Amino acid sequence: MIWDHARAAVGVDLVLLSVRQSRLEVLLQARDKAPEAGSLALVGGLFRPPSLAQWQAWREGGASTGWDPSLQHAAQRICRERCGLPRSTWMEQLYTFGELDRDPRGPVLSVAWWVPLRPEQRLETPGRCLPIGDLPSLAFDHAEIVNTAVGRLRGKLNYAPHLAAKFLPPTFAASELRGVFEAVHGVVPNRGSFGRLLDKWDWLEPVGKRETGGRPAQLFRVKGAQARSQ
C-alpha cells in the first residue's frame, strides 16, 4: 500500500498579499512554537491526510471528517482557521517547494498558494502586513515563497489585469486601480497610457462618481465572469 512508502509531510503556505498606499504588502504571523519560535512566517499549516481506515471508509461512502479531502480544502481550512477568512476566499496555487533541508524537523513539502486581500480583509486578519521591499528575515524558506508569489503576480497582471481589482473594494476609482499596478510592478504607470488601458479594458464598467471636493472621480467595478469570481 502507498501508506507503507510515505516519507514526507505535506504543508500548505499562504502568501496573503495586499496593497496599501501604492505599496505591496504580505501578511505575516509570528510562530508560536519551535522551530523558529517567534520568527515571522507566512500563514500555514499541515495537510491532514486520512488514515488507511478513514480512506477506506470514505471510498465506501463515508464522510471526510477530521481530515482534508484535498489540498484546496486544506488551504481553505487554514485560511479560515488562521485568518478568519471565508471558505469562498479566492486563492490560486502557486508552486510546490520541496528542498529536503527546508524544515529542520524533516522532509516537508510545501504547496504554496497566493491570496489577494481587499482593504477590509487586511484590517481584519490577524498578523502584520509588511512591505515586500522591507521584510525582515523570515522562517524557513518563506522569503523564497514570497518572491515567487510576487513574480507570479507581476506576470499575471500582464495578461489578466482584472486580478488587480481583487485588491480593491467592489467599486473603485481609476487612481486606486493604478495604485495596484504601481505597487506590484514598483513603478508609477504613465497616466496617459493607463487612461488608454482603462478605455480598452472590457472587463470594467462605470458605476457613477465619487465626490472628492474637486472634480468627481469616476468609479468602476468588474463586470461579467470576472465579477462572479471576485
C-alpha contacts under 8 A as a table, 3 or more apart, distances in Angstrom:
res1	aa1	res2	aa2	distance
1	M	4	D	5.70
1	M	5	H	7.58
2	I	5	H	5.38
2	I	6	A	6.73
3	W	6	A	5.47
3	W	52	L	7.33
7	R	107	P	7.49
8	A	106	G	7.50
8	A	107	P	4.98
8	A	108	V	5.49
8	A	109	L	6.89
9	A	46	L	7.50
9	A	47	F	7.76
9	A	107	P	6.45
9	A	108	V	4.70
9	A	109	L	6.24
10	V	46	L	5.99
10	V	47	F	5.52
10	V	108	V	5.49
10	V	109	L	4.77
10	V	110	S	5.83
10	V	111	V	7.37
11	G	44	G	7.23
11	G	45	G	5.71
11	G	46	L	4.14
11	G	47	F	5.40
11	G	108	V	6.42
11	G	109	L	5.86
11	G	110	S	4.51
11	G	111	V	6.23
12	V	44	G	5.38
12	V	45	G	5.45
12	V	46	L	5.83
12	V	47	F	6.49
12	V	71	L	7.81
12	V	74	A	7.24
12	V	75	A	6.22
12	V	110	S	5.37
12	V	111	V	5.03
12	V	112	A	5.68
12	V	113	W	7.63
13	D	42	L	6.27
13	D	43	V	5.87
13	D	44	G	4.24
13	D	45	G	6.73
13	D	75	A	7.79
13	D	110	S	6.49
13	D	111	V	6.41
13	D	112	A	4.66
13	D	113	W	6.38
14	L	42	L	6.16
14	L	43	V	5.35
14	L	44	G	5.91
14	L	75	A	7.50
14	L	79	C	7.64
14	L	112	A	5.76
14	L	113	W	4.99
14	L	114	W	5.76
14	L	115	V	6.87
15	V	26	V	6.71
15	V	27	L	7.18
15	V	42	L	6.33
15	V	43	V	7.21
15	V	112	A	7.27
15	V	113	W	6.08
15	V	114	W	4.54
15	V	115	V	5.93
15	V	145	I	7.68
15	V	146	V	6.43
15	V	149	A	6.98
16	L	26	V	5.60
16	L	27	L	5.40
16	L	43	V	7.95
16	L	114	W	5.92
16	L	115	V	4.64
16	L	116	P	5.86
16	L	117	L	6.53
17	L	24	L	6.92
17	L	25	E	5.60
17	L	26	V	4.55
17	L	27	L	6.44
17	L	114	W	7.27
17	L	115	V	6.08
17	L	116	P	4.99
17	L	117	L	5.89
18	S	24	L	5.88
18	S	25	E	5.19
18	S	26	V	6.29
18	S	27	L	7.83
18	S	116	P	5.96
18	S	117	L	5.01
18	S	118	R	6.65
18	S	119	P	7.26
18	S	122	R	6.77
18	S	129	C	7.80
18	S	167	F	6.12
19	V	22	S	6.10
19	V	23	R	5.45
19	V	24	L	4.70
19	V	25	E	5.95
19	V	117	L	7.97
19	V	118	R	8.00
19	V	119	P	7.55
19	V	167	F	6.43
19	V	180	V	6.38
19	V	183	A	6.68
20	R	23	R	5.28
20	R	24	L	6.68
20	R	25	E	7.28
20	R	119	P	7.75
21	Q	179	G	7.43
22	S	179	G	4.70
22	S	180	V	6.07
22	S	182	E	6.02
22	S	183	A	4.69
23	R	131	P	6.48
23	R	132	I	7.94
23	R	179	G	7.98
23	R	180	V	7.79
23	R	182	E	7.53
23	R	183	A	4.40
23	R	184	V	7.47
24	L	131	P	5.77
24	L	132	I	5.92
24	L	180	V	7.84
24	L	183	A	4.92
24	L	184	V	5.96
25	E	129	C	5.65
25	E	130	L	5.02
25	E	131	P	4.18
25	E	132	I	5.21
26	V	128	R	7.99
26	V	129	C	5.22
26	V	130	L	5.59
26	V	131	P	6.54
26	V	132	I	6.39
26	V	146	V	7.90
27	L	42	L	6.90
27	L	43	V	7.64
27	L	127	G	6.24
27	L	128	R	5.48
27	L	129	C	4.30
27	L	130	L	6.60
28	L	40	L	5.88
28	L	41	A	5.33
28	L	42	L	5.04
28	L	43	V	6.47
28	L	127	G	5.54
28	L	128	R	5.25
28	L	129	C	6.23
28	L	130	L	7.49
29	Q	40	L	5.43
29	Q	41	A	5.50
29	Q	42	L	6.30
29	Q	43	V	6.33
29	Q	126	P	7.51
29	Q	127	G	4.73
29	Q	128	R	6.36
30	A	37	A	7.49
30	A	38	G	5.26
30	A	39	S	5.37
30	A	40	L	4.36
30	A	41	A	6.08
30	A	127	G	7.57
31	R	34	A	7.66
31	R	36	E	6.94
31	R	37	A	4.97
31	R	38	G	4.99
31	R	39	S	5.63
31	R	40	L	6.25
31	R	41	A	6.58
32	D	37	A	5.31
32	D	38	G	6.00
33	K	36	E	7.15
33	K	37	A	4.61
33	K	38	G	7.46
34	A	37	A	4.65
35	P	104	P	7.39
35	P	105	R	7.79
36	E	39	S	5.56
36	E	139	A	6.34
39	S	137	S	7.95
39	S	138	L	6.41
39	S	139	A	5.82
40	L	136	P	7.99
40	L	137	S	7.59
40	L	138	L	5.37
40	L	139	A	6.14
41	A	138	L	5.54
41	A	139	A	5.26
41	A	140	F	7.93
41	A	142	H	6.55
42	L	142	H	6.49
43	V	78	I	7.89
43	V	79	C	7.80
43	V	82	R	7.03
44	G	78	I	6.57
44	G	82	R	7.96
45	G	78	I	6.42
46	L	74	A	7.75
47	F	68	D	6.58
47	F	71	L	6.75
47	F	74	A	5.69
48	R	66	G	7.98
48	R	67	W	5.00
48	R	68	D	5.19
48	R	74	A	7.34
49	P	67	W	5.67
49	P	68	D	5.80
49	P	69	P	7.31
50	P	53	A	7.73
50	P	54	Q	5.40
50	P	55	W	5.55
50	P	67	W	5.59
50	P	68	D	7.22
50	P	69	P	7.86
51	S	54	Q	5.05
51	S	55	W	6.06
52	L	55	W	5.13
52	L	56	Q	6.11
53	A	56	Q	5.17
53	A	57	A	6.12
54	Q	57	A	5.09
54	Q	58	W	6.10
54	Q	64	S	7.68
55	W	58	W	5.04
55	W	59	R	6.17
56	Q	59	R	5.02
56	Q	60	E	6.41
57	A	60	E	5.14
57	A	61	G	6.57
57	A	62	G	5.16
57	A	63	A	7.81
58	W	61	G	5.09
58	W	62	G	4.15
58	W	63	A	5.82
58	W	64	S	6.29
59	R	62	G	6.88
64	S	67	W	6.30
64	S	68	D	7.21
64	S	69	P	6.41
65	T	68	D	7.82
68	D	71	L	7.08
68	D	73	H	5.98
68	D	74	A	5.61
69	P	73	H	6.51
69	P	74	A	7.87
70	S	73	H	5.09
70	S	74	A	6.40
71	L	74	A	4.94
71	L	75	A	6.20
72	Q	75	A	5.06
72	Q	76	Q	6.14
73	H	76	Q	5.11
73	H	77	R	5.99
74	A	77	R	5.02
74	A	78	I	6.12
75	A	78	I	5.25
75	A	79	C	6.05
75	A	113	W	7.65
76	Q	79	C	5.04
76	Q	80	R	6.13
76	Q	86	P	7.97
76	Q	87	R	5.52
76	Q	88	S	7.98
76	Q	89	T	7.67
77	R	80	R	5.11
77	R	81	E	6.01
77	R	87	R	7.24
78	I	81	E	5.05
78	I	82	R	5.62
78	I	83	C	7.59
79	C	82	R	5.57
79	C	83	C	5.32
79	C	84	G	6.72
79	C	85	L	5.93
79	C	86	P	7.73
79	C	87	R	7.71
80	R	83	C	5.48
80	R	84	G	4.57
80	R	85	L	4.74
80	R	86	P	5.81
80	R	87	R	6.45
81	E	84	G	5.76
81	E	85	L	7.86
82	R	126	P	7.70
83	C	125	T	5.21
83	C	126	P	5.96
84	G	125	T	6.58
85	L	89	T	6.62
85	L	121	Q	7.74
85	L	125	T	7.59
86	P	89	T	5.60
89	T	115	V	7.94
90	W	115	V	6.49
90	W	116	P	7.42
90	W	229	S	7.57
90	W	230	Q	7.05
91	M	113	W	6.41
91	M	114	W	5.80
91	M	115	V	4.66
91	M	116	P	7.26
92	E	113	W	5.42
92	E	114	W	5.60
92	E	115	V	6.74
93	Q	111	V	7.46
93	Q	112	A	6.14
93	Q	113	W	4.27
93	Q	114	W	6.53
94	L	111	V	7.44
94	L	112	A	5.32
94	L	113	W	4.77
94	L	114	W	6.15
94	L	148	T	7.91
94	L	149	A	6.69
94	L	152	R	7.71
95	Y	111	V	6.02
95	Y	112	A	5.53
95	Y	113	W	7.27
96	T	109	L	6.93
96	T	110	S	5.57
96	T	111	V	4.43
96	T	112	A	6.15
97	F	109	L	5.85
97	F	110	S	5.07
97	F	111	V	6.44
97	F	112	A	7.61
98	G	102	R	7.32
98	G	107	P	7.80
98	G	108	V	6.81
98	G	109	L	4.61
98	G	110	S	6.39
99	E	102	R	5.48
99	E	107	P	7.82
99	E	109	L	7.59
100	L	103	D	7.36
100	L	106	G	7.34
100	L	107	P	5.23
100	L	108	V	7.28
101	D	104	P	6.42
101	D	106	G	7.43
101	D	107	P	7.07
102	R	107	P	7.56
102	R	108	V	7.31
102	R	140	F	5.89
102	R	141	D	6.15
103	D	106	G	5.85
103	D	107	P	6.62
103	D	108	V	6.37
103	D	140	F	6.29
112	A	145	I	7.37
114	W	149	A	6.28
116	P	166	K	6.08
116	P	167	F	5.78
117	L	120	E	7.99
117	L	121	Q	5.69
117	L	122	R	5.86
117	L	166	K	6.97
117	L	167	F	5.47
118	R	121	Q	5.21
118	R	122	R	6.24
118	R	166	K	6.44
118	R	167	F	4.56
118	R	168	L	5.16
118	R	169	P	6.21
119	P	122	R	5.16
119	P	123	L	6.45
119	P	167	F	7.02
119	P	168	L	6.49
119	P	169	P	7.01
120	E	123	L	5.21
120	E	124	E	6.29
121	Q	124	E	5.13
121	Q	125	T	5.97
122	R	125	T	5.49
122	R	129	C	7.57
130	L	134	D	7.17
130	L	135	L	6.56
131	P	134	D	5.40
131	P	135	L	6.48
132	I	135	L	5.89
135	L	138	L	7.83
137	S	143	A	7.59
138	L	141	D	7.39
138	L	142	H	5.93
138	L	143	A	5.96
139	A	142	H	5.99
139	A	143	A	7.86
140	F	143	A	7.97
141	D	144	E	5.48
141	D	145	I	6.58
142	H	145	I	4.87
142	H	146	V	6.14
143	A	146	V	5.11
143	A	147	N	6.25
144	E	147	N	5.12
144	E	148	T	6.17
145	I	148	T	5.10
145	I	149	A	6.25
146	V	149	A	5.11
146	V	150	V	6.27
147	N	150	V	5.16
147	N	151	G	6.20
148	T	151	G	5.15
148	T	152	R	6.18
149	A	152	R	5.03
149	A	153	L	6.17
150	V	153	L	5.08
150	V	154	R	6.16
150	V	184	V	7.43
151	G	154	R	5.20
151	G	155	G	6.29
152	R	155	G	5.24
152	R	156	K	6.12
153	L	156	K	5.07
153	L	157	L	6.20
153	L	184	V	7.40
154	R	157	L	5.51
154	R	158	N	6.96
154	R	184	V	6.18
154	R	185	H	6.32
155	G	158	N	5.53
155	G	159	Y	7.45
156	K	159	Y	5.58
156	K	160	A	5.49
156	K	161	P	7.22
156	K	163	L	7.95
157	L	160	A	4.96
157	L	161	P	4.41
157	L	162	H	7.53
157	L	163	L	6.65
157	L	164	A	6.98
158	N	161	P	6.14
160	A	163	L	6.06
161	P	164	A	5.80
162	H	165	A	5.69
162	H	166	K	7.70
162	H	203	W	6.87
162	H	222	V	7.36
162	H	226	Q	7.13
163	L	166	K	5.46
163	L	167	F	7.82
164	A	167	F	5.89
164	A	168	L	7.56
164	A	177	L	6.81
164	A	180	V	6.17
164	A	181	F	7.15
165	A	168	L	5.20
165	A	169	P	7.64
165	A	170	P	7.82
165	A	177	L	6.77
165	A	222	V	7.29
166	K	169	P	7.70
166	K	230	Q	6.48
167	F	180	V	7.32
168	L	171	T	7.55
168	L	172	F	6.71
168	L	176	E	7.60
168	L	177	L	7.54
169	P	172	F	6.22
170	P	221	R	6.03
170	P	222	V	7.65
171	T	207	V	7.68
171	T	219	L	6.21
171	T	220	F	5.47
171	T	221	R	4.85
172	F	176	E	6.30
172	F	177	L	7.04
172	F	219	L	5.24
172	F	220	F	5.42
172	F	221	R	6.57
173	A	176	E	5.30
173	A	177	L	6.55
173	A	217	A	6.33
173	A	218	Q	5.91
173	A	219	L	4.60
173	A	220	F	6.14
174	A	177	L	5.12
174	A	178	R	6.04
174	A	198	L	7.91
174	A	217	A	7.92
174	A	218	Q	7.12
174	A	219	L	7.02
174	A	220	F	7.37
175	S	178	R	4.95
175	S	179	G	6.11
176	E	179	G	4.94
176	E	180	V	6.65
177	L	180	V	5.30
177	L	181	F	6.88
178	R	181	F	5.31
178	R	182	E	6.30
178	R	189	P	6.97
178	R	194	F	7.40
179	G	182	E	4.93
179	G	183	A	6.06
179	G	188	V	7.90
180	V	183	A	5.04
180	V	184	V	6.15
181	F	184	V	5.20
181	F	185	H	5.94
181	F	186	G	7.85
181	F	187	V	7.96
181	F	188	V	7.77
181	F	189	P	7.27
182	E	185	H	5.44
182	E	186	G	5.28
182	E	187	V	5.11
182	E	188	V	4.94
182	E	189	P	6.32
183	A	186	G	5.31
183	A	187	V	7.40
189	P	193	S	7.42
189	P	194	F	6.38
190	N	193	S	5.35
190	N	194	F	5.96
191	R	194	F	5.11
191	R	195	G	5.98
192	G	195	G	5.09
192	G	196	R	6.40
193	S	196	R	5.19
193	S	197	L	6.43
194	F	197	L	4.97
194	F	198	L	6.33
195	G	198	L	5.08
195	G	199	D	6.51
196	R	199	D	5.14
196	R	200	K	6.28
197	L	200	K	4.90
197	L	201	W	6.01
198	L	201	W	5.40
198	L	204	L	7.65
199	D	202	D	7.85
201	W	204	L	6.18
202	D	205	E	7.60
203	W	222	V	5.71
203	W	223	K	5.51
203	W	224	G	6.95
203	W	226	Q	7.29
204	L	220	F	6.29
204	L	221	R	5.77
204	L	222	V	4.88
204	L	223	K	5.89
205	E	220	F	5.45
205	E	221	R	5.62
205	E	222	V	6.38
205	E	223	K	6.31
206	P	218	Q	6.97
206	P	219	L	5.75
206	P	220	F	4.39
206	P	221	R	6.57
207	V	218	Q	7.65
207	V	219	L	5.54
207	V	220	F	5.39
207	V	221	R	6.78
208	G	218	Q	6.18
208	G	219	L	5.59
208	G	220	F	7.59
209	K	216	P	5.90
209	K	217	A	5.32
209	K	218	Q	4.45
209	K	219	L	5.20
210	R	216	P	5.41
210	R	217	A	5.04
210	R	218	Q	6.46
210	R	219	L	6.68
211	E	214	G	7.32
211	E	215	R	7.37
211	E	216	P	4.70
211	E	217	A	6.51
212	T	215	R	6.58
212	T	216	P	5.60
212	T	217	A	6.77
213	G	216	P	7.42
222	V	226	Q	6.49
222	V	227	A	5.07
223	K	226	Q	6.27
223	K	227	A	4.98
223	K	228	R	7.97
224	G	227	A	5.46
224	G	228	R	6.77
225	A	228	R	5.20
225	A	229	S	6.56
226	Q	229	S	5.23
226	Q	230	Q	6.53
227	A	230	Q	5.17
